[in-house]
Structures are given as structure tokens and as C-alpha cells.
Amino acid sequence: MTGQLFFYMTVLALSGVAGYTARRLGWLQQQRAGTFLMLAIVLFEAPLGLFAVWRLDMQKLGAAWQLPATGFLAVLIMLVIGFMLAGALKLHRPQVPSFAFSTSISNIGYTLGGFLALAFLGQDGLGSQFIYAVYWPFFIFLVIFPICHHYVSTTRLHPAMLLWKSLTDLRSLPIYMVTIGILLNVTGVAYPRQLFETIRLPEALLTGGMIFSYLGIGLSTVFGAMRPYLRQSLIICLMKFAATPLLMFALVTLFDIGGLSRNVLMLLSFMPSGIYSVMAATLFGLDRDLTVTNFLVTHAVFFVVVLPFVLPWAIYV
């Protein structure tokens, strides 16, 4: 598993560098970032979501309902705090959701949180992380994307219309695939485990999604455009590595969550800003430079400070 972790982290790094280099050399324009991120969602994340949910042990999920419920509550609270802070900082309209999304959305799942759950907590930790992430597509496509539609619409739309626009958007395909996966699971349709393990389809989808996603991130990265946003990024770091863990500690204490579930929740509460904050800003024309800056700065702080010095003991509090 250590070799697999190294492989995926190498894929992430090389894909990001490739995207950045391609833009600097003029091979690809920055505007192509949205195309790569769109393809990552439709071609890779959507079917991967179907397979991930289809193969889950729903009986185990029923016993561990506190994981997705607590995670969902935490990201909603942080989203509200993000919008309040954006208002206090008097950010411009395209910057407001970009800032709030960076505050709330974290790098859980395949691209970081899942591998760290495996590294720190073993196979049971990885399985619990997948159960935790069940809420994620519903949060992204039923909360985040309608907010995006609100901020880019030229006319004021009713919340029901915003939700409808989000649900009829091709970029929301993963939520339908996850729903199909849930239906296949609960109706007892056998997951073709042997076939998929033979052709390694989930791993191929995971790798392809990583490559396209981080190519998009690399294309979006303009280091010269980061300087005006460093102050906001430092505030985001405080939100990600202080406010969110403190909030999660309060929630697990309030709900009396212990054992492995508590460890997983505390681990994931320390994750840096997630790739979907950049995806949302890029796909909907929000402030991409702000979200890219937040993404890169929080990851740098995470790998230099949080991962080696804080995470090894903080997840066991």
C-alpha cells in the first residue's frame, strides 16, 4: 500500500507540473482548465462514484451513520462561516463564494484524505473514510453548484430554480451515478468484484480522474496572480487547520463519538482546501486565482507543518 500511495501522490504532482508547464510554454491556454476539469467529472468521477457506493457494505454504513452526518454538518457550518468572513472582508461578488468554498471544501477522498486514513488507521480507517464521504456528492451538487448558479446568474432566481439548474447540468452527473450505485446496492445487484479487480477499472478511473483534475489545476496556476490573495489564504489556513478541527472536536464530543469513527473524523478535519473549490470556481467563472491560491497555500502548510508535526497526535484526541 505504501508503494500505491507513492504512485498516486507522484501522479498528482506530475499532472499538476505538466499542466503548469504546458501553459507556460504556450502549448495549452489557461481557458482549457475548465475542459480538463469537466472531463474529470464526467468521464472519471461519475462512474467512480457509482462503483464506490455500489461496493459499500450498507449494513456497516447504517451502523456508522454518524460519520457522514457529522461530516455534512461540519462542512455546512464552515460554509456559513466562510460566507460571513467573506462579507466581513468586503470581497467582490465573484470572490465571495470562492472564499467560502475554500473554507468549507476539503481534500478528502481519493486525492488525499483516503490515503492518509489508510496510512494512519489501516484498512478499517480507509473503509470508514469511504463511509464518511457518502454525503460528499450530495453536498457538492445540491448545495455548492446551486450557489454557483446563483452567483453567476444575471437575474435573481428562486432557490427551486437554482436547484433545478444544478440538477439538469451535465456537471452534476456524479450525483445521478451515485444514486444508481445506491439503488444497485440496496436492491442486491451483485457488484462484479472479480471482473473489476481483474481489469482494475476503479484504479484506472481513479488515476484518470487525478490526471485530468490536476492538469486543470496546473493550467489554472499563475504564481504571479497569487500575491494579492495571500492575506485571504492565511485566513483560510486558520479556518482549515484551527477552526475546522476545533469544530469537529466539539461535534464528536457533543455526539459522544468514540473509537475509530472519532479518529477518522478528526483526521479528515485537518485536510487542506479541496480540489472541488477550484473546480467550482473554474467551471462557473468565479474567482479562480483566489481558489487556486488557497488550494496551493493550504497544501503547502499542510505538508510542511500539519502532516509531520500536528496530525500524528491530533487525530487521537
N, C-alpha and C positions, 0 to 999 in steps of 0.2 A: 504493500500500500504506500510505503514511503516513496518508492520509485514512481508510482502512479501520480502521487501528489506533486512530485518534482516535475513530471511530464506536463501536467496541466498548468502549473504555475509558469513553466517555460513557454507553453503555448500562449498564455495570456500576455507575457512580457514581449515575446517576439511579434505577436499580432499588433500590439499597440505601437511598438517601434516601427513596424512595417508601414502602418497607416500614416504615422507622423512623417516618416522618411519619404513616402510616396507623395505626400502633399508638398514637402519642402523641395523635392526635385521636380515638381510640376507634372508628375505622372497622373495624379488624381486631384480633382478640385475638392475643397472643403465641403462644398454643397453635396458631394457624393456620400457624405457620412450618413445622411438620412436614409439613403438607399441601402447601405450595408446594415444599418440597424433595423430597417423594415424587413429585410430578408432574414435577419437573425430571428426576429419574432415569428414570421410566417412559416419559414422553412424548417426551423430547428426548435425554437422554444415551444411552439404549439404542439407538435407531435411528441416532444419530450415530456411535456406536461401531462399528456394523455397516458403515456406509458408509466410515468412516475406514480400517478394516482391509481391507475389500474392495478398495479402490483402491490399496493399498500395492504397491510393487514388491518381491515376496518374494525375488527374486534379490539385490536390494540389501540386504534385511534379513539374508539369510544371510551376506553379506559383512560386515555390521556388527553381528553378534550381541553384540559387546562392549558396545554401548550399553545395551540392555535388561538384560543380565546384570549389568553393573556397577551400573546404577541400582537394580536389585532388591536386590543385595547391600547397597548403601549404606542403603536405607530399612529393611531388616531389622536391620542393626546399630544404626541410630539408634533403632529401635523398642525394642530391648533396652535401650539406654542410657536411653531415656525411662522405661521401667518401673523401672529401677534408681534413677534420680533421684527418681521418684515415691515409691518406698519410703523413700529417704533423707530426703525431705521430710515423711514420715509423713502423706501425703494421705489423705483419706477414700476409701472404695471407689469411689463414682461419679466421683471426681476422678482416680483413678489412670489409667484408660485415656484419659480426656480429655487429661491432661497428656502421656502417652506418644504419643498420636496427633498432638498439636501438634508434638512433637519430630520425628516421622518424616515425616508427610504434608506435602508442599509444593505450592505453587500452580504446577504445571506445566501443560502442555497449552494449551487454547484461552484460558483466563481470564488468563494472564499469561506463562508460560514460552515458549509458542509464538510470541507476538508479539515478545517480546524476542529470541528466536532469529532471527526474520526481520529485526528491526531491526539487530542486531549482526553477523549472519553470513549474511544473504541467504537466497535460496530454498533453497540446499543446507542451510543451517542449520535452516530450518523443516522440511524433509523429514527430516533426521536427528533432529529433536526428535520427530516422529511415530513414528519407528522406536524411539527411546528409550522412548516412552510405551506401547509394546505390552504391557509387563508390568503396566501400572497396574491395569486392571480385575481381573486375577487376584490382585494384592496386596490390593486393597480387598475383594473379595468372597470370597476364600479365606483371608485372614489377618485383616483388620480386622473384618469383620462377624461371624465366629465368635467373636472375642474379645469383641465387644459382647454377643453372646448369652450368653457365659459370665458376664459381669459383671451382667447383668440377670436371669439365671435364679435362681429361688428354691431350686433343688436343684442339686447338683453333677452335671454331665453329662459323659459320656465325650467326648473330642475328636472321635470319629467322629460322635456325635450333634450336637455343636455345628456341625460342618461340614455335616451333613445339614439342620439347621435353617436355616443360612445359604443353602444351595443351593435350598431349597424356599420361600424368602422372596421375595415379589414385588419387594422392593428389590434383589434380586440379578439382576434381568432383564438388565442390561447384559452380564453375563458370557456369557449364552446368545446374545445378539445378536452379540457379538464373535466367539464361536465359530462362529456361522453365517457371519459375514463371512470368517473364515479359511477355512472349507470352500468357500465360493464362490470365493475367491481361488485356492486351491491346485488346485481341480478345473477351473479355466479358464473359469468362467462370466464372460462379459464384463460389466464394470462399465458401466452405462448412462451414461457420462460426458456425452454430448451432451444427453440428456434432463435429467439433474440440473443441469447447468450452465445449461440454458435456464430451468428453473423455480426454480433456485437453492435447491434443497431443503436441502443441507447448511448453507448460510448461514442459512436460516430456522430450522433446528433449533438451530444454534449460538446464534442470537440469542434464541430462545425459552428455551433452557436457561439462558442468562445471566440473563434477566429473572426467571424463576421462582426460580433459585438465590439471587440477590442480594435479591429481595423477601423470601425466607426469612431471609437474613442480617439484613436491616434490621429485620424483625419481631422477631428474636431479640435485637437490641441494646438493652440497658438500661445507659446510661452510668453511672448511679448504682450499678449492681451490679458495676462493673469494679474499683473501688478495692481490695477485698480480694485481688484476683488480680494486682496489678501486679508484685509480687515474683516470682511464678512466671513472668509474662510476660517479665521481664527475663532470667530464666534461659533461657527458650525462645529469646529473641533471641541469646544466646550460643551456643546449640545450632545455630540456623539459620544464623547469619552467621559463625561461627568454627569450631565443631566439625564441622559437616557439610562445609564446603569443605575443611577440613584432612583429613578422612577421604577425601573424593573425590580430593584431590591424592595421598594415599598410594596409593589404589587404582589411579589411572591410571598412576602411576609404577611400581607393583608389576607391573601387567599390560602395561606398555610400550605404552600407548595414546597415539597422537600425532595430529597434524593436526586436521581438523575435528571428529572424534569427541571428542578431548580438550577442544576449545573448548566443544562443546555440553555435555559432562558438567560442566565447571567452571561454565559459565553457570547450568545448572539446579540446581547445588548451593547457589547463593546465594538461591534462591527462599524467600519467607516461607511461613508456615503455610498449608496448603491448605484449600479450602472443604469438602473431604470430612471434615476433622476436626470441623467444625461440623455437617455433615450427620449423621455417625455419632452425635454427642452428642445431637442433636435427635431423630433418628428412634428412638433406643433409650433415651432418658430418662437419659442420663448428665449430667455437669455442663456444661450448655450455656453458662452465663455464663463459665466458665473458658475454654472453647474460643473463644467469641466475643471475649473479651478478648485472648487470644493471637493470634487472627486479625487484629484491628484494630491491636494494638500492633506486631506484626511487619511488617505492611504499612506502617504509618506510618514505622517506622525504615528499611524498605527504600526507600521513595520519597524520604525526606529525606536519608538518608546513603548507603546501599549503592548505589542506582542511579546517582546522579550522581558519587560520589567513589570507589567501590570497583570496581564491575562493569566499567567500561570497560577497566581494565588487568588485573583479576584473572582474567578468562576466558582470557587468553592466556599464563598462566604455564606 
